[in-house]
Amino acid sequence: MTTAEQIYERIKKMPESALQDISRFIESLDWDESEATTRDLMLASEAVLAKDWLNPEEDKAWQHL
């Protein structure tokens, strides 16, 4: 029996209140993964963007802010 099947068998026997908690937990896992993906993309693009942003022309263009 797969892990998913084992979880399904256990969930079938649980009360609705427990299922609501489980649903919220699963949503939090999805959210964490989404945040991790966003963070990873940000970190991956940082070096490439730094080449464009970290130069004297950019410093001059933004010095008034």
C-alpha positions as CSV (number, residue, x, y, z in Angstrom):
1,M,0.0,0.0,0.0
2,T,1.4,3.4,-0.9
3,T,1.8,6.2,1.5
4,A,-1.1,8.1,-0.1
5,E,-3.3,5.0,0.2
6,Q,-2.4,4.6,3.9
7,I,-3.2,8.3,4.6
8,Y,-6.5,8.0,2.7
9,E,-7.5,5.0,4.8
10,R,-6.8,6.8,8.0
11,I,-8.5,10.0,6.9
12,K,-11.7,8.1,6.0
13,K,-12.2,7.3,9.7
14,M,-11.6,10.8,11.1
15,P,-14.2,13.3,12.2
16,E,-14.9,16.4,10.2
17,S,-13.1,18.7,12.7
18,A,-9.9,16.7,12.2
19,L,-10.3,16.9,8.5
20,Q,-10.5,20.6,8.6
21,D,-7.2,20.7,10.6
22,I,-5.6,18.4,8.0
23,S,-6.9,20.5,5.2
24,R,-5.3,23.6,6.7
25,F,-2.1,21.8,7.3
26,I,-1.9,20.7,3.7
27,E,-2.6,24.2,2.5
28,S,0.3,25.4,4.7
29,L,2.6,22.9,3.0
30,D,1.5,24.2,-0.4
31,W,2.2,27.8,0.7
32,D,5.6,26.9,2.0
33,E,6.5,25.3,-1.3
34,S,5.3,28.4,-3.2
35,E,7.3,30.7,-1.0
36,A,10.4,28.5,-1.4
37,T,10.0,28.7,-5.2
38,T,9.7,32.4,-5.1
39,R,12.7,32.8,-2.8
40,D,14.8,30.4,-5.1
41,L,13.9,32.4,-8.2
42,M,14.8,35.7,-6.4
43,L,18.2,34.3,-5.4
44,A,18.9,32.8,-8.8
45,S,18.2,36.1,-10.5
46,E,20.1,38.3,-8.1
47,A,23.6,37.8,-9.7
48,V,22.3,38.5,-13.2
49,L,20.4,41.6,-12.1
50,A,23.4,42.9,-10.2
51,K,25.3,43.1,-13.4
52,D,22.8,45.7,-14.7
53,W,22.1,47.5,-11.4
54,L,25.5,47.7,-9.8
55,N,27.2,50.1,-12.1
56,P,28.1,53.9,-12.2
57,E,25.3,54.7,-14.7
58,E,22.6,53.2,-12.4
59,D,24.1,54.9,-9.3
60,K,23.9,58.3,-11.1
61,A,20.4,57.7,-12.4
62,W,19.1,56.9,-8.9
63,Q,21.1,59.3,-6.8
64,H,18.3,61.7,-6.4
65,L,16.1,59.2,-4.5
